[in-house]
């Protein structure tokens, strides 16, 4: 707990804001990864491998800008390789710990962009029920020569902070807003003028001695409609969440969403 407090404070002292809790979440993920790096690594390695294969599939004369959506702590991002492949790499997220900013600075052609990928957090509840903004379209328009995008374990997380901003909202309207945000991101990826790689968890399972105790849909009823690779991520081994319970997530990985859309 002390290490988390120090890490959070270091980021705040270096000017990183945290208006919606994204920095606190990243620090919590950092701590959980420290505890379970061995259990997480097969998942993270597969994410990096898929994203890198997708990036390398881009023609050599079309490797100007790569955009990483939800770059976080870079655990699932092959940043060194992307930096070598593309003229510019843009990391887009709501918060960046000092280590990520330092690595971006060392590589030289990596930029960090603090942005709300839902386009909603600073406008709720006033815009509740209004059409969602085309966040990815706006990002693409503002990026000269966008040739690759990677949505990195972001999709299921996007609605959560919006829901946190609306305490007391009835369950039905919460589900409606969450599903709209998921669809917004999927539609935005499909509309980008470049290949877009997607990695997202889709289902959570609680296992007791290998037997399914519960199962939860992480995409709020939205079917991605994409064909790709799937694998299990041992997210919270026995005791991390509940004693006697292993929590795993089923992950979907798609090299290029436009190639496999149903």
KAMO-V744290 format. One line per field, one symbol per residue. ss: DSSP state (2 for helix, 1 for strand, 0 for the rest). burial: # if it has 9 or more other ideal C-beta (glycine too) atoms within 8 Angstrom, else .. A space follows every 10 residues. Layout:
ss = ???
burial = ???
//
This chain:
ss = 0222222222 2220000000 0222222222 2222222222 2222222222 2222220000 0000111110 0000000022 2222200111 1110000222 2222222001 1111000000 0000000000 0000222222 2000011111 1100222222 2222000000 2222222222 2222222222 2000111111 1111111100 1111111000 0000010011 1111110000 0100111111 1111002222 10
burial = ...#..##.# ##...#.#.# .###.##### ###..#...# .###.##### #####..#.. ..######## #########. ###.##.### ########.# #.##..#..# .#..###### #..#...#.. .#.####### ..#..##### #########. ######..#. ..###.#### ######.### .#.####### ########.. .......### .#.#.#.#.. #.####...# ....###### #######..# ..
//
